[in-house]
Amino acid sequence: MSTTKQLQRSLGLRLVIVVVIGNIIGSGVYKKVAPMANELHSSGWILICWVLGGIITLFGALSNAEVAGLLADTGGEYSYYKKIYNRFFAFIFGWSLFTVIQTASISSLAYVFAQSFSSIVALPPLLPGLAQVNIGEVFYPLADLNVKVVAIILIILLTWLNTKGIKTGANVSTGILLLVFTGILIIVLFGISSPAANLMQPFQMRTTTGEAVTVSAIFTAMLSAFWAYQGWAAIGYVGGEVKDANRTIPRGIAIGVLLIITIYLLVNATYLSVLSVPELTQIHLAGNKIAAVEAVQSFWGSKGAVFISILILVTTLGCTNATILASCRTYFAMAREGLFFKNVANLNKENTPANSLWYQGVWACLLVLSGSFDQLTDMIIFAVFIYYGATTLGVFILRRKMPDAHRPYRVWGYPIVPAIMILFCAVLVLNTFFIRPREAAIGLVLMFTGVPLYWYFTRQEVKKSRSN
């Protein structure tokens, strides 16, 4: 197809909020309370970390909203960074999205979908004799192959669906979110009113080990919380398809993040009221259990396990779909400027970047084979907070570079709110280096494989301009 076709502005505020929430609410709301319990050993501190994670996420979202309001365009931070920093930094960000941040998010979500599917439908084992085949004792591509095959099939199906147009994908996300909100509300109402609930338990500050909670443990636990909050910035990637983007995107981000914070606090307080911290720690150590399933089972028995498994299935389906929908637009924007593979710049007859979707889908399928859920999510959070910090720093840079430019939204609490966000990002990235060095190293290696590619793409641009 011709590369002269343009994306269509078809998303209003309602669908922007849907895309924001759809990119956030996924597997973390069901799984991540257990690893947090293993780090903190205190239900009160777990809730504090959810609150802190929500506040920092909101600070980042408000800072991002000012930048988005000023510079909104397809590609999100990629298009912002070209104006704030330079093309090289913008390219490394886009390449990081492709290699780690968004594709690994798709892989992780699809993997949890497949796990939930396997808890409802008994999947026959595939090549069990090869489960111990590994690469450096880090990657076990053929372990749990039956689950991984389901995850790969899901990615392929949703990628195909999103080639049919952005409104099709966004409307699918709307329907799924309505089911998710209904399911979570049922868990909260029945959970806190059940005989198994102890409504004071979520607010106990004492640790079960008798030891004080350390700052490092808080930051490590917040890696889990941030995985659950991850994804709010993805609406920026579709900025070129949003009506009145400079006003609509900031409003959509703020409303979506506030709704998510409220939902997460309610549902995690419910889990903590029906399950003790030692029980949650054992769920984490078991490796193959999901906290939400055990919580609902405690007051609904086996029927509850089926209900929550279906709800996780629907939620991760929705979040996988929303992530696939938004992420591919950045690679499309890069390709149009000669900084990605040439055919990724093409639109199909539905004005959708179909080639970009398929490149993304293939790499996400390979990542499904690469590692465990927690490996992938820690890798993502490490990488994404480098860029959250860079975007927030952009608020200060743009205020200096473009002092008189019209800003539909100015970040509340400037300069304190963006300064706190930048400081937090720096501390979290450094803490991850020490606590999760392997995941941090893999994330950095994947990010910086883009350096020789930047050189290659710019050389191709130079040759093209000379030939013209």
C-alpha positions as CSV (number, residue, x, y, z in Angstrom):
1,M,0.0,0.0,0.0
2,S,1.1,3.6,-0.5
3,T,2.9,5.3,2.4
4,T,1.1,8.6,1.6
5,K,-2.1,7.5,3.4
6,Q,-2.8,9.1,6.8
7,L,-4.1,7.9,10.1
8,Q,-7.7,9.0,10.9
9,R,-8.7,11.0,14.0
10,S,-11.6,8.9,15.3
11,L,-11.1,8.5,19.1
12,G,-13.0,10.8,21.4
13,L,-12.6,11.2,25.2
14,R,-14.6,8.0,26.1
15,L,-12.5,5.8,23.9
16,V,-9.3,7.5,25.1
17,I,-10.2,6.7,28.7
18,V,-11.0,3.1,27.6
19,V,-7.5,2.8,25.9
20,V,-5.8,4.3,29.0
21,I,-7.6,1.9,31.4
22,G,-7.4,-1.0,29.0
23,N,-3.6,-0.7,28.8
24,I,-3.3,-0.6,32.6
25,I,-5.7,-3.2,34.0
26,G,-4.3,-6.6,33.3
27,S,-2.7,-9.4,35.3
28,G,-1.1,-7.3,38.0
29,V,-4.4,-6.7,39.8
30,Y,-4.7,-10.4,40.4
31,K,-1.1,-11.7,40.8
32,K,1.2,-9.0,42.3
33,V,-0.1,-8.8,45.9
34,A,1.6,-12.2,46.6
35,P,5.2,-11.1,45.6
36,M,4.6,-7.9,47.6
37,A,3.7,-10.0,50.6
38,N,6.9,-12.0,50.2
39,E,9.0,-8.8,50.3
40,L,7.2,-6.8,53.0
41,H,5.6,-9.4,55.3
42,S,3.0,-6.8,56.4
43,S,-0.5,-6.2,55.0
44,G,-0.5,-2.5,56.0
45,W,2.8,-1.9,54.1
46,I,1.4,-3.7,51.1
47,L,-1.5,-1.3,50.9
48,I,0.9,1.6,51.5
49,C,3.0,0.5,48.5
50,W,-0.2,0.3,46.4
51,V,-1.0,3.9,47.5
52,L,2.6,5.1,46.9
53,G,2.6,3.4,43.5
54,G,-0.6,5.1,42.6
55,I,0.6,8.5,43.7
56,I,3.9,8.2,41.8
57,T,1.9,6.9,38.7
58,L,-0.4,9.9,39.0
59,F,2.6,12.3,39.3
60,G,4.1,10.8,36.2
61,A,0.7,10.8,34.4
62,L,0.2,14.5,35.2
63,S,3.7,15.4,34.0
64,N,3.2,13.3,30.9
65,A,-0.2,15.1,30.3
66,E,1.5,18.5,30.1
67,V,4.0,17.2,27.5
68,A,1.3,15.3,25.6
69,G,-1.0,18.4,25.6
70,L,1.8,20.5,24.1
71,L,3.3,17.9,21.6
72,A,0.5,15.3,21.0
73,D,1.2,13.2,17.9
74,T,1.4,9.6,16.8
75,G,4.2,7.8,18.5
76,G,3.8,9.2,22.0
77,E,7.1,9.8,23.7
78,Y,9.0,9.0,20.5
79,S,7.5,12.2,18.9
80,Y,8.1,14.1,22.2
81,Y,11.7,13.1,22.6
82,K,12.6,14.4,19.1
83,K,11.6,17.9,20.2
84,I,12.9,17.6,23.8
85,Y,16.2,15.8,23.2
86,N,17.2,14.5,19.7
87,R,16.4,11.9,17.1
88,F,18.9,9.4,18.6
89,F,17.3,9.4,22.0
90,A,13.9,9.2,20.4
91,F,15.0,6.2,18.4
92,I,16.4,4.3,21.4
93,F,13.1,4.9,23.2
94,G,11.2,3.5,20.2
95,W,13.5,0.5,19.9
96,S,13.2,-0.1,23.6
97,L,9.4,-0.2,23.2
98,F,9.8,-2.8,20.4
99,T,12.5,-5.0,22.1
100,V,11.4,-4.8,25.8
101,I,8.7,-2.5,27.0
102,Q,5.6,-3.1,25.0
103,T,6.3,-6.4,23.3
104,A,7.3,-8.0,26.6
105,S,4.1,-6.5,28.1
106,I,2.1,-8.2,25.4
107,S,4.0,-11.5,26.0
108,S,3.5,-11.4,29.8
109,L,-0.2,-10.6,29.5
110,A,-0.8,-13.3,27.0
111,Y,1.1,-15.8,29.2
112,V,-1.1,-15.1,32.2
113,F,-4.2,-15.4,29.9
114,A,-2.9,-18.8,28.8
115,Q,-2.2,-19.8,32.5
116,S,-5.8,-19.0,33.4
117,F,-7.1,-20.8,30.3
118,S,-5.2,-23.9,31.3
119,S,-6.7,-23.8,34.8
120,I,-10.2,-24.0,33.2
121,V,-9.4,-26.3,30.3
122,A,-6.8,-29.1,30.9
123,L,-4.2,-28.6,28.2
124,P,-2.3,-31.7,27.1
125,P,1.4,-31.5,27.7
126,L,3.6,-30.6,24.7
127,L,7.2,-32.0,24.5
128,P,7.6,-32.5,28.3
129,G,10.8,-34.4,27.7
130,L,12.4,-31.1,26.4
131,A,11.3,-28.9,29.3
132,Q,14.8,-28.7,30.7
133,V,16.4,-27.5,27.5
134,N,17.8,-24.1,28.3
135,I,19.9,-21.2,27.1
136,G,22.5,-20.3,29.8
137,E,20.2,-21.7,32.5
138,V,18.2,-18.5,32.2
139,F,15.8,-19.2,29.3
140,Y,13.7,-22.4,29.1
141,P,11.8,-22.0,25.8
142,L,10.2,-25.4,25.8
143,A,9.1,-25.4,29.5
144,D,5.2,-25.2,29.9
145,L,5.1,-25.3,26.1
146,N,1.3,-26.0,26.1
147,V,0.7,-22.7,27.9
148,K,3.1,-20.8,25.7
149,V,1.4,-22.1,22.5
150,V,-2.0,-20.7,23.8
151,A,-0.3,-17.4,24.5
152,I,1.2,-17.3,21.0
153,I,-2.2,-18.1,19.4
154,L,-3.8,-15.3,21.4
155,I,-1.2,-12.7,20.2
156,I,-1.7,-13.8,16.6
157,L,-5.5,-13.6,16.8
158,L,-5.5,-10.1,18.5
159,T,-2.9,-8.8,16.1
160,W,-5.1,-9.9,13.2
161,L,-8.2,-8.3,14.8
162,N,-6.4,-4.9,15.2
163,T,-5.4,-4.9,11.5
164,K,-9.2,-4.2,11.0
165,G,-9.0,-0.7,12.3
166,I,-8.5,1.3,15.6
167,K,-12.2,1.7,16.4
168,T,-12.7,-2.0,16.1
169,G,-9.9,-2.7,18.6
170,A,-11.1,0.1,20.9
171,N,-14.7,-1.0,20.9
172,V,-13.6,-4.6,21.7
173,S,-11.7,-3.1,24.7
174,T,-14.8,-1.2,25.8
175,G,-16.9,-4.4,26.0
176,I,-14.2,-6.3,27.8
177,L,-13.7,-3.5,30.4
178,L,-17.4,-3.5,31.3
179,L,-17.1,-7.2,32.1
180,V,-13.9,-6.7,34.0
181,F,-15.3,-3.9,36.2
182,T,-18.4,-5.9,36.9
183,G,-16.3,-8.9,37.9
184,I,-14.0,-6.9,40.2
185,L,-17.0,-5.2,41.9
186,I,-18.5,-8.7,42.6
187,I,-15.2,-9.8,44.2
188,V,-15.0,-6.7,46.4
189,L,-18.7,-6.8,47.5
190,F,-18.8,-10.6,48.2
191,G,-15.3,-10.7,49.6
192,I,-15.7,-8.0,52.3
193,S,-19.1,-9.3,53.3
194,S,-18.0,-12.9,53.6
195,P,-17.5,-14.7,56.9
196,A,-13.9,-15.3,55.9
197,A,-13.2,-11.5,55.8
198,N,-11.3,-9.7,58.6
199,L,-11.8,-6.0,57.7
200,M,-9.0,-4.9,60.1
201,Q,-6.4,-7.3,58.7
202,P,-5.4,-5.1,55.7
203,F,-4.4,-2.3,58.0
204,Q,-2.0,-4.3,60.3
205,M,1.4,-2.6,60.1
206,R,3.3,-5.3,62.1
207,T,5.5,-7.7,60.0
208,T,5.0,-11.4,60.4
209,T,8.8,-11.9,60.7
210,G,9.2,-9.3,63.5
211,E,11.7,-7.4,61.4
212,A,11.5,-3.8,60.2
213,V,10.5,-3.1,56.6
214,T,13.5,-1.7,54.7
215,V,13.5,1.0,52.1
216,S,15.0,-1.5,49.6
217,A,12.1,-3.9,50.3
218,I,9.6,-1.1,49.7
219,F,11.1,-0.2,46.3
220,T,11.3,-3.9,45.3
221,A,7.7,-4.5,46.3
222,M,6.8,-1.4,44.3
223,L,8.2,-3.1,41.1
224,S,5.2,-5.4,41.5
225,A,2.8,-2.5,42.0
226,F,4.2,-0.6,39.1
227,W,3.7,-3.6,36.8
228,A,0.0,-3.4,37.7
229,Y,0.0,0.4,37.0
230,Q,2.1,0.1,33.8
231,G,0.6,1.2,30.5
232,W,-1.1,4.5,31.1
233,A,1.3,6.4,28.8
234,A,0.3,4.2,25.8
235,I,-2.5,6.5,24.8
236,G,0.2,8.9,23.5
237,Y,1.2,6.3,20.9
238,V,-2.2,6.9,19.1
239,G,-2.1,10.7,19.5
240,G,-2.5,11.1,15.7
241,E,-5.9,9.2,15.9
242,V,-7.4,11.2,18.8
243,K,-9.9,14.1,18.2
244,D,-8.6,17.4,19.7
245,A,-5.6,15.4,21.0
246,N,-4.0,18.3,22.9
247,R,-7.0,18.6,25.2
248,T,-8.4,15.0,25.1
249,I,-5.3,13.1,25.9
250,P,-4.4,15.0,29.2
251,R,-8.0,14.6,30.4
252,G,-8.2,10.9,29.4
253,I,-4.9,10.1,31.2
254,A,-5.9,11.9,34.5
255,I,-9.4,10.3,34.6
256,G,-8.2,6.8,33.7
257,V,-5.3,6.7,36.3
258,L,-7.6,8.0,39.1
259,L,-10.1,5.3,38.3
260,I,-7.4,2.6,38.3
261,I,-6.0,3.7,41.7
262,T,-9.4,3.5,43.3
263,I,-10.1,0.0,41.8
264,Y,-6.7,-1.3,42.9
265,L,-7.0,-0.2,46.5
266,L,-10.4,-1.7,46.9
267,V,-9.6,-5.1,45.4
268,N,-6.2,-5.5,47.1
269,A,-7.8,-4.6,50.5
270,T,-10.3,-7.3,49.8
271,Y,-7.6,-9.9,49.1
272,L,-5.8,-8.9,52.3
273,S,-9.0,-9.2,54.3
274,V,-9.5,-12.8,53.4
275,L,-5.9,-14.0,53.1
276,S,-3.1,-13.6,55.7
277,V,0.4,-12.4,54.8
278,P,1.9,-15.9,55.4
279,E,-0.8,-17.4,53.1
280,L,0.1,-14.9,50.4
281,T,3.8,-15.6,50.8
282,Q,3.2,-19.3,50.3
283,I,1.2,-18.5,47.2
284,H,4.2,-16.6,45.8
285,L,6.6,-19.3,46.7
286,A,4.5,-22.0,45.1
287,G,5.1,-20.4,41.8
288,N,2.0,-21.7,40.0
289,K,-0.7,-20.1,42.1
290,I,-2.6,-16.8,41.6
291,A,-3.5,-14.7,44.7
292,A,-6.9,-13.7,43.4
293,V,-7.9,-17.3,42.7
294,E,-6.9,-18.3,46.2
295,A,-8.7,-15.3,47.7
296,V,-12.0,-16.0,45.9
297,Q,-11.7,-19.7,46.7
298,S,-11.6,-18.9,50.4
299,F,-15.1,-17.6,50.4
300,W,-16.7,-19.3,47.3
301,G,-14.9,-22.6,47.1
302,S,-14.4,-24.3,43.7
303,K,-17.1,-22.3,42.0
304,G,-15.2,-19.2,43.0
305,A,-12.0,-20.5,41.4
306,V,-13.8,-21.0,38.1
307,F,-15.3,-17.5,38.3
308,I,-12.0,-15.7,39.0
309,S,-10.1,-17.8,36.4
310,I,-12.7,-16.6,33.8
311,L,-12.4,-13.0,35.0
312,I,-8.5,-13.1,34.7
313,L,-9.0,-14.6,31.3
314,V,-11.3,-11.7,30.2
315,T,-9.1,-9.0,31.9
316,T,-5.8,-10.2,30.3
317,L,-7.6,-10.6,27.0
318,G,-8.6,-6.9,27.2
319,C,-5.2,-5.6,28.3
320,T,-3.4,-7.7,25.7
321,N,-5.7,-6.3,23.0
322,A,-5.3,-2.7,24.2
323,T,-1.5,-3.0,24.3
324,I,-1.3,-4.5,20.8
325,L,-3.6,-1.7,19.5
326,A,-1.6,1.2,20.9
327,S,2.0,0.0,20.8
328,C,2.5,-0.5,17.0
329,R,1.8,3.2,16.2
330,T,5.3,4.2,17.5
331,Y,7.1,1.9,15.1
332,F,4.9,3.2,12.3
333,A,5.9,6.8,13.1
334,M,9.6,5.8,13.2
335,A,9.4,4.0,9.9
336,R,7.8,7.1,8.2
337,E,10.9,9.0,9.2
338,G,13.3,6.3,8.0
339,L,14.2,5.0,11.5
340,F,12.6,1.6,11.3
341,F,12.1,-1.1,8.7
342,K,10.7,0.5,5.5
343,N,7.5,-1.5,5.0
344,V,6.4,-0.8,8.6
345,A,5.4,2.7,7.3
346,N,2.6,1.2,5.1
347,L,-1.1,1.5,6.0
348,N,-3.6,-1.1,4.9
349,K,-7.1,-0.4,3.4
350,E,-8.5,0.2,6.9
351,N,-5.8,3.0,7.5
352,T,-4.2,0.7,10.0
353,P,-0.4,0.1,10.3
354,A,-0.8,-3.7,9.7
355,N,2.9,-4.4,9.0
356,S,3.9,-2.7,12.2
357,L,1.3,-4.9,14.0
358,W,2.8,-8.1,12.5
359,Y,6.4,-7.1,13.3
360,Q,5.4,-6.5,16.9
361,G,3.4,-9.7,17.0
362,V,6.2,-11.9,15.8
363,W,8.7,-10.5,18.3
364,A,6.1,-10.8,21.2
365,C,5.6,-14.5,20.3
366,L,9.4,-15.1,20.5
367,L,9.4,-13.3,23.9
368,V,6.7,-15.7,25.2
369,L,9.3,-18.5,24.7
370,S,12.0,-16.5,26.4
371,G,11.2,-16.4,30.1
372,S,8.9,-16.5,33.1
373,F,6.2,-13.9,33.8
374,D,8.1,-12.2,36.7
375,Q,11.4,-12.1,34.7
376,L,9.6,-10.2,31.9
377,T,7.7,-7.8,34.2
378,D,10.8,-6.8,36.2
379,M,12.7,-6.2,33.0
380,I,9.8,-4.0,31.7
381,I,9.5,-1.8,34.8
382,F,13.3,-1.2,34.9
383,A,13.3,0.0,31.3
384,V,10.1,2.0,31.4
385,F,11.1,4.1,34.4
386,I,14.1,5.3,32.6
387,Y,11.8,6.9,30.1
388,Y,9.2,8.0,32.6
389,G,12.0,10.0,34.2
390,A,13.0,11.4,30.8
391,T,9.5,12.5,29.9
392,T,9.0,14.2,33.3
393,L,12.4,16.0,32.9
394,G,10.9,17.2,29.6
395,V,8.4,19.3,31.5
396,F,11.3,21.5,32.8
397,I,13.1,21.5,29.4
398,L,10.0,22.5,27.5
399,R,9.1,25.3,30.0
400,R,12.6,26.8,29.2
401,K,12.6,26.0,25.4
402,M,9.0,27.0,24.7
403,P,7.9,29.4,27.5
404,D,5.2,31.1,25.5
405,A,3.7,28.1,23.8
406,H,0.0,27.4,24.5
407,R,-0.4,24.6,27.0
408,P,-3.9,23.1,27.2
409,Y,-2.8,21.5,30.6
410,R,-0.1,22.6,33.1
411,V,1.0,20.0,35.6
412,W,-0.4,20.5,39.0
413,G,2.2,21.2,41.7
414,Y,4.9,22.3,39.4
415,P,7.9,22.2,40.1
416,I,7.5,19.8,43.1
417,V,5.4,17.1,41.5
418,P,7.6,16.5,38.4
419,A,10.8,16.8,40.6
420,I,9.5,14.1,42.9
421,M,8.7,11.9,39.9
422,I,12.3,12.3,38.5
423,L,13.9,11.5,41.8
424,F,11.7,8.5,42.3
425,C,12.5,7.1,38.8
426,A,16.3,7.5,39.5
427,V,16.1,5.6,42.8
428,L,13.9,2.8,41.4
429,V,16.2,2.2,38.5
430,L,19.3,2.1,40.8
431,N,17.5,-0.2,43.3
432,T,16.6,-2.6,40.4
433,F,20.3,-2.7,39.4
434,F,21.2,-4.1,42.9
435,I,18.1,-6.2,43.6
436,R,17.4,-7.6,40.1
437,P,20.7,-7.3,38.3
438,R,20.0,-10.0,35.7
439,E,16.7,-8.5,34.6
440,A,18.3,-5.0,34.5
441,A,21.2,-6.2,32.4
442,I,19.0,-8.1,29.9
443,G,16.8,-5.0,29.6
444,L,19.8,-2.7,28.9
445,V,21.3,-5.1,26.4
446,L,18.0,-5.3,24.4
447,M,17.6,-1.5,24.6
448,F,21.1,-0.8,23.3
449,T,21.0,-3.3,20.4
450,G,19.4,-0.3,18.8
451,V,22.6,1.7,18.6
452,P,24.0,-0.1,15.5
453,L,20.5,-0.1,13.9
454,Y,20.3,3.7,14.4
455,W,23.6,4.0,12.5
456,Y,22.3,1.7,9.8
457,F,19.0,3.5,9.3
458,T,20.6,7.0,9.2
459,R,23.1,5.7,6.6
460,Q,20.2,4.5,4.5
461,E,18.6,7.9,4.8
462,V,21.8,9.6,3.7
463,K,22.1,7.3,0.6
464,K,18.5,7.9,-0.3
465,S,18.8,11.7,-0.1
466,R,22.0,11.6,-2.2
467,S,20.3,9.4,-4.9
468,N,17.5,11.9,-5.1
